[in-house]
Amino acid sequence: QVQLVESGGGLVQAGGSLRLSCAASLTIHSIDVMGWYRQAQGKERELVARITVGRSTTYGDSVKGRSTISRDNAKNTVYLQMNSLKAEDTGVYYCYARRDTGFEYWGQGTQVTVSS
């Protein structure tokens, strides 16, 4: 099994930046895809960004151009750097992972609040 531990959420001023971290309990070489989804109050969960083992990336339209997802294999950690944050970026951010078996895993979520 894979355990995902998120960190880095918190309160940030609009226009500022934030970096979220997701640490996997096993080497991320064993994981095909890792990514971030978010869910705002009263809205459905949406893709923020994801990255494959080959470092191919995909970004949601709402964050494209403002976000960068990356991975540090030595630390078994995936990062989400978000810049030019807006109030609508507020929500709970969930780390996601998919093994080559097709099994999917979710973190507990970390709150991001953007204050204007």
Sine and cosine of phi, psi and omega as CSV:
sin_phi,cos_phi,sin_psi,cos_psi,sin_omega,cos_omega
0.00,0.00,0.36,-0.93,0.03,-1.00
-0.89,-0.46,0.79,-0.61,0.13,-0.99
-0.96,-0.27,0.70,-0.71,-0.04,-1.00
-0.89,-0.46,0.80,-0.60,-0.03,-1.00
-0.86,-0.51,0.91,-0.42,-0.02,-1.00
-1.00,-0.04,0.49,-0.87,0.10,-0.99
-0.42,-0.91,0.24,-0.97,0.07,-1.00
0.97,-0.23,-0.11,0.99,0.04,-1.00
-0.95,0.32,0.27,-0.96,0.01,-1.00
0.36,-0.93,-0.33,-0.95,-0.02,-1.00
-0.99,-0.13,0.76,-0.65,0.01,-1.00
-0.64,-0.76,0.53,-0.85,0.01,-1.00
-0.97,0.24,0.58,-0.82,0.07,-1.00
-0.82,0.58,0.67,-0.74,-0.07,-1.00
1.00,0.01,-0.19,0.98,0.00,-1.00
-1.00,0.07,-0.18,-0.98,-0.06,-1.00
-0.77,-0.63,0.36,-0.93,0.00,-1.00
-0.49,-0.87,0.58,-0.82,0.09,-1.00
-0.84,-0.54,0.87,-0.49,0.07,-1.00
-1.00,-0.10,0.56,-0.83,0.03,-1.00
-0.83,-0.55,0.58,-0.82,0.08,-1.00
-0.72,-0.70,0.92,-0.40,-0.01,-1.00
-0.98,-0.18,0.77,-0.64,0.02,-1.00
-0.99,-0.11,0.57,-0.82,-0.03,-1.00
-0.95,0.30,-0.36,0.93,0.06,-1.00
-0.87,-0.49,0.32,-0.95,0.02,-1.00
-0.82,0.57,0.70,-0.71,-0.03,-1.00
-0.96,0.27,-0.07,1.00,0.17,-0.99
-0.90,0.44,-0.39,0.92,0.01,-1.00
-1.00,0.06,-0.02,1.00,-0.09,-1.00
-0.90,-0.43,0.82,-0.58,-0.02,-1.00
-0.93,0.36,-0.71,0.71,-0.12,-0.99
-0.68,-0.73,0.68,-0.73,0.23,-0.97
-0.77,-0.64,0.48,-0.88,-0.02,-1.00
-0.24,-0.97,-0.06,-1.00,0.01,-1.00
-0.78,-0.62,0.72,-0.69,0.17,-0.98
-0.86,-0.51,0.34,-0.94,0.04,-1.00
-0.66,-0.75,0.39,-0.92,0.02,-1.00
-0.64,-0.77,0.89,-0.46,0.07,-1.00
-1.00,0.07,0.33,-0.94,0.01,-1.00
-0.84,0.55,0.84,-0.55,0.04,-1.00
0.98,0.21,0.13,0.99,-0.01,-1.00
-0.84,-0.54,0.27,-0.96,0.01,-1.00
-0.98,0.19,0.36,-0.93,0.04,-1.00
-0.94,0.34,0.65,-0.76,-0.04,-1.00
-0.72,-0.70,0.45,-0.89,0.05,-1.00
-0.94,0.34,0.73,-0.68,0.17,-0.99
-0.99,-0.16,-0.83,0.55,0.00,-1.00
-0.27,-0.96,0.43,-0.90,0.12,-0.99
-0.56,-0.83,0.38,-0.93,-0.04,-1.00
-0.63,-0.78,0.69,-0.73,0.00,-1.00
-1.00,0.00,0.14,-0.99,0.04,-1.00
-0.88,0.48,-0.47,0.88,0.06,-1.00
-1.00,0.06,0.12,0.99,0.06,-1.00
0.94,0.35,0.42,0.91,0.21,-0.98
-0.98,0.21,0.70,-0.71,-0.11,-0.99
-0.87,-0.49,0.48,-0.88,0.09,-1.00
-0.69,-0.72,0.66,-0.75,-0.01,-1.00
-0.80,-0.60,0.60,-0.80,0.14,-0.99
-0.93,0.38,0.50,-0.87,-0.06,-1.00
-0.86,0.52,-0.55,0.83,-0.08,-1.00
-0.94,0.34,-0.32,0.95,-0.04,-1.00
-0.87,-0.50,-0.06,1.00,-0.03,-1.00
-0.85,0.52,0.76,-0.65,-0.03,-1.00
1.00,-0.01,-0.23,0.97,-0.01,-1.00
-0.90,-0.43,-0.18,0.98,-0.13,-0.99
-0.78,-0.62,0.48,-0.88,0.07,-1.00
-0.67,-0.74,0.80,-0.59,0.08,-1.00
-0.97,-0.25,0.65,-0.76,-0.03,-1.00
-0.53,-0.84,0.17,-0.98,-0.01,-1.00
-0.68,-0.73,0.56,-0.83,0.07,-1.00
-0.87,-0.49,0.98,-0.20,-0.09,-1.00
-0.91,0.42,-0.57,0.82,-0.01,-1.00
-0.89,0.45,-0.53,0.85,-0.01,-1.00
-0.98,-0.20,0.04,1.00,-0.03,-1.00
0.78,0.62,0.72,0.70,-0.15,-0.99
-0.71,-0.70,0.63,-0.78,0.12,-0.99
-0.92,-0.39,0.64,-0.77,-0.04,-1.00
-0.88,-0.48,0.53,-0.85,0.15,-0.99
-0.82,-0.57,0.94,-0.35,0.07,-1.00
-1.00,-0.08,0.85,-0.52,0.01,-1.00
-0.87,-0.49,0.77,-0.64,0.00,-1.00
-0.87,-0.49,0.23,-0.97,0.02,-1.00
0.75,0.66,0.77,0.64,-0.10,-1.00
-0.91,0.41,0.58,-0.81,0.00,-1.00
-0.87,-0.50,0.31,-0.95,0.02,-1.00
-0.84,0.54,-0.57,0.82,-0.01,-1.00
-0.95,0.30,-0.11,0.99,0.13,-0.99
-0.98,0.20,-0.15,0.99,0.00,-1.00
-0.89,0.46,0.70,-0.72,0.04,-1.00
0.30,-0.96,-0.03,-1.00,0.09,-1.00
-1.00,-0.06,0.81,-0.59,-0.02,-1.00
-0.98,-0.22,0.79,-0.61,-0.06,-1.00
-0.91,-0.41,0.77,-0.64,0.13,-0.99
-0.98,0.20,0.59,-0.81,-0.05,-1.00
-0.75,-0.66,0.61,-0.80,0.08,-1.00
-0.60,-0.80,0.55,-0.83,0.06,-1.00
-0.75,-0.67,0.83,-0.56,0.06,-1.00
-0.99,0.16,0.23,-0.97,0.02,-1.00
-0.92,0.39,-0.26,0.96,0.10,-0.99
-0.96,0.27,-0.23,0.97,-0.09,-1.00
1.00,-0.08,-0.14,0.99,0.04,-1.00
-0.90,0.43,0.63,-0.78,-0.01,-1.00
-0.90,-0.44,0.55,-0.83,-0.03,-1.00
-0.70,-0.72,0.51,-0.86,0.01,-1.00
-0.76,-0.65,0.62,-0.78,0.16,-0.99
-0.98,0.20,0.07,-1.00,-0.04,-1.00
-0.98,0.20,-0.31,0.95,0.01,-1.00
0.98,-0.17,0.54,-0.84,0.07,-1.00
-0.73,-0.68,0.72,-0.70,-0.08,-1.00
-0.98,0.19,0.74,-0.67,0.14,-0.99
-0.87,-0.49,0.82,-0.57,0.03,-1.00
-0.83,-0.56,0.84,-0.54,0.01,-1.00
-0.97,-0.26,0.86,-0.50,-0.06,-1.00
-0.98,-0.19,0.75,-0.66,0.08,-1.00
-0.97,-0.24,0.00,0.00,0.00,0.00
